[in-house]
């Protein structure tokens, strides 16, 4: 949990903004039905509100505009770093655009899954330099629990 300590102050500052999601989940399109959905479901089962393109972008709406709104309305951004995401970043697709926005904010937590920080460092040294979590060291459920603990601090601050 110490690696997430720097995020606490940012989360506390965001506590008084209305209508925000707790977390924006950035992921590769290829992971939407697998690891990204698993993480989304685990977070929501813990009471965390998650902006997740698979449920938040309605058919017929402009994808990039909806992502932009989701980014603006989220307190914390997490990037699910998988081999598929690393390929998408190199191809400069939508995930790369989301990552660019998230890197500009002090609210970004990488979640490394199925790859390593070394592989991430080769593709995105800036993202790899951020404190984050790895499913190589923690179960996905434990990662979700740590993220939920982080964003529930916000609720405590708001209610105090």
C-alpha positions as CSV (number, residue, x, y, z in Angstrom):
1,X,0.0,0.0,0.0
2,X,3.0,2.3,0.5
3,X,3.4,2.6,-3.3
4,X,0.0,4.2,-3.5
5,X,0.6,6.7,-0.7
6,X,1.4,9.6,-3.1
7,X,-2.0,9.2,-4.7
8,X,-3.8,9.8,-1.4
9,X,-3.4,13.5,-1.5
10,X,-4.6,13.8,-5.0
11,X,-7.6,11.6,-4.2
12,X,-8.4,13.7,-1.2
13,X,-8.3,16.9,-3.3
14,X,-10.8,15.4,-5.8
15,X,-13.2,14.3,-3.0
16,X,-15.5,17.4,-3.3
17,X,-16.1,17.2,-7.0
18,X,-19.6,15.9,-7.8
19,X,-20.5,13.2,-10.3
20,X,-17.0,11.8,-10.7
21,X,-16.2,8.1,-11.2
22,X,-13.7,6.6,-8.8
23,X,-11.5,5.1,-11.5
24,X,-11.0,5.3,-15.3
25,X,-9.9,1.9,-16.6
26,X,-7.5,2.3,-19.6
27,X,-6.9,-1.0,-21.4
28,X,-6.2,-2.6,-24.8
29,X,-9.2,-3.4,-26.9
30,X,-8.0,-7.1,-27.0
31,X,-8.3,-7.3,-23.2
32,X,-11.9,-6.0,-22.9
33,X,-13.5,-9.4,-22.4
34,X,-10.7,-10.8,-20.3
35,X,-8.4,-9.2,-17.8
36,X,-10.0,-5.7,-18.2
37,X,-13.5,-7.1,-17.5
38,X,-12.2,-9.1,-14.6
39,X,-10.6,-6.1,-13.0
40,X,-13.7,-4.0,-13.7
41,X,-16.0,-6.6,-12.1
42,X,-13.7,-7.0,-9.1
43,X,-13.6,-3.3,-8.5
44,X,-17.3,-2.8,-8.9
45,X,-18.0,-5.7,-6.5
46,X,-16.1,-3.7,-3.9
47,X,-18.3,-0.6,-4.5
48,X,-15.9,1.2,-6.7
49,X,-17.4,3.2,-9.6
50,X,-15.4,2.5,-12.7
51,X,-15.5,4.2,-16.1
52,X,-15.2,1.2,-18.5
53,X,-15.7,1.7,-22.2
54,X,-17.5,-1.6,-22.7
55,X,-20.3,-0.4,-20.5
56,X,-20.0,3.4,-20.7
57,X,-19.9,4.0,-24.5
58,X,-23.4,3.5,-26.0
59,X,-23.8,2.2,-29.6
60,X,-23.7,5.1,-32.1
61,X,-21.9,7.6,-29.9
62,X,-18.5,9.0,-30.8
63,X,-16.0,6.8,-29.0
64,X,-13.2,9.4,-28.6
65,X,-15.6,12.0,-27.2
66,X,-17.0,9.5,-24.7
67,X,-13.5,8.5,-23.6
68,X,-12.7,12.2,-23.2
69,X,-15.7,12.7,-21.0
70,X,-14.8,9.6,-19.0
71,X,-11.3,10.9,-18.5
72,X,-12.6,14.2,-17.3
73,X,-15.0,12.6,-14.9
74,X,-12.7,10.2,-13.2
75,X,-10.7,10.7,-10.0
76,X,-8.0,8.1,-10.6
77,X,-6.8,6.5,-13.8
78,X,-5.5,3.0,-14.0
79,X,-3.7,1.5,-17.0
80,X,-4.0,-2.3,-17.3
81,X,-0.6,-3.0,-18.9
82,X,-0.7,-6.3,-20.8
83,X,1.2,-7.5,-23.9
84,X,-1.8,-6.3,-26.0
85,X,-1.6,-2.8,-24.4
86,X,2.1,-2.6,-25.1
87,X,1.4,-3.4,-28.8
88,X,-1.4,-0.8,-28.9
89,X,0.8,1.9,-27.4
90,X,3.4,1.3,-30.1
91,X,0.7,1.5,-32.8
92,X,-0.5,4.8,-31.3
93,X,-4.1,3.8,-31.1
94,X,-6.8,4.9,-28.7
95,X,-5.1,3.4,-25.7
96,X,-2.0,5.5,-26.5
97,X,-4.2,8.6,-26.5
98,X,-5.8,7.7,-23.2
99,X,-2.3,7.1,-21.8
100,X,-1.1,10.5,-22.9
101,X,-3.9,12.2,-21.0
102,X,-3.4,10.1,-17.9
103,X,0.4,10.7,-17.9
104,X,-0.3,14.4,-17.7
105,X,-2.2,14.0,-14.5
106,X,-0.9,12.9,-11.0
107,X,-3.6,10.3,-10.8
108,X,-2.2,7.4,-12.8
109,X,-1.5,3.9,-11.5
110,X,-0.1,1.2,-13.8
111,X,-1.4,-2.4,-13.2
112,X,1.1,-4.8,-14.9
113,X,-0.6,-8.1,-15.9
114,X,1.0,-10.8,-18.0
115,X,4.1,-8.8,-18.6
116,X,6.8,-7.0,-16.7
117,X,7.9,-3.5,-15.7
118,X,11.0,-4.1,-17.8
119,X,8.9,-4.7,-20.9
120,X,6.9,-1.7,-20.1
121,X,10.0,0.4,-19.6
122,X,11.1,-0.5,-23.2
123,X,7.8,1.0,-24.6
124,X,6.9,3.7,-22.1
125,X,9.6,4.8,-19.6
126,X,7.3,7.4,-18.2
127,X,4.5,5.0,-17.3
128,X,7.0,2.5,-16.0
129,X,8.4,5.1,-13.7
130,X,5.0,5.4,-11.9
131,X,4.4,3.4,-8.7
132,X,1.9,0.7,-9.4
133,X,0.9,-2.9,-8.9
134,X,1.6,-6.2,-10.6
135,X,-0.5,-9.3,-10.8
136,X,2.8,-11.2,-10.9
137,X,3.2,-10.3,-7.2
138,X,-0.5,-10.0,-6.3
139,X,-3.7,-11.8,-7.4
140,X,-6.0,-9.7,-9.5
141,X,-8.5,-9.7,-6.5
142,X,-5.7,-8.3,-4.2
143,X,-5.0,-5.6,-6.8
144,X,-8.6,-4.6,-6.8
145,X,-8.8,-4.6,-3.0
146,X,-5.8,-2.2,-2.9
147,X,-7.3,0.1,-5.4
148,X,-10.7,0.0,-3.6
149,X,-8.9,0.9,-0.4
150,X,-7.3,3.9,-2.1
151,X,-10.6,5.3,-3.5
152,X,-12.5,4.7,-0.3
153,X,-10.2,7.1,1.4
154,X,-11.8,9.7,-0.8
155,X,-15.3,8.8,0.6
156,X,-13.9,9.1,4.2
157,X,-12.5,12.6,3.4
158,X,-15.8,13.7,1.8
159,X,-17.8,12.5,4.7
160,X,-15.6,13.9,7.4
